[in-house]
Amino acid sequence: MTTVTVDDKEYELETMTEEQQNIVTLLQQNSVILNQLNHQMSCVQAVGNMKTKELRESLGIEEPDAPVK
């Protein structure tokens, strides 16, 4: 049995209507896509940081000082 939790209450997927099951499927797809987009965003930010550092080094610019605590 597959269960779905909504507002801390479990529901059996098999007892849901086809429309409800379709909504669950859409929500699952939404979650997967959101995770993929977050991963892509992190990768793009990392490459941007790397390339900014690379450009600074090639221009002879020193890294900014770390903030004083």
N, C-alpha and C positions, 0 to 999 in steps of 0.2 A: 504494500500500500504506500502510495506517495501522498505526503501531506504538505500543505501550504499553510504558513503561519501569517495571519493578518491580525494586527493589533493584539498580539499575544494569545491568539486563539487559533488552534489548529483545525484545518478543514481537509477532508480527504478529496484528492483531485478527482477520483473516480465518481464521486457523488455530485460533482459540479456539472452545471449545464455546459454545453459546447461553447457557448459565448463566454462563460466564466473561464473555461479552460484556455480559450484563445487569449483572454486578457492575461492569464498567468504566463502563457508562452511569450506574449509581447513584453511583459515585465522582465522575464528572464533574458530575453534578447537585449532589452534596454540596458540591463545591468552589465552584460558582457561587452556591449559596445562602449558604454561609459568607462569601463575598466581599460579597454583598448585605447580609447582617446586619452585617458589620463597617462597611460604608459607612453604614448606617442608624444604628448606634451612634455613629459619629463625628459625624453630623449632629445627633443628639439632644444629644450633649455640647456641641457648638458653640452650639446654640440655648440650652441651659441656661446656659452661660457668658455669652452675650450678654445674656440676660434678667436674670441676677444682677447684671451690671454696670449695666444699665439701672435696676434697682431701687435699687441703691446710689446712683446718681447722682440719682434722683428723691427719695431720702430725705436727700440731702446728705451721704452718707457718702463720705469720701475713700477712694481706692484704697489697699489695704495697701501699705506700703513694700516695695520689692524686697529680697530677701535680700542681706545684706552678704557680699561675697566676701573 
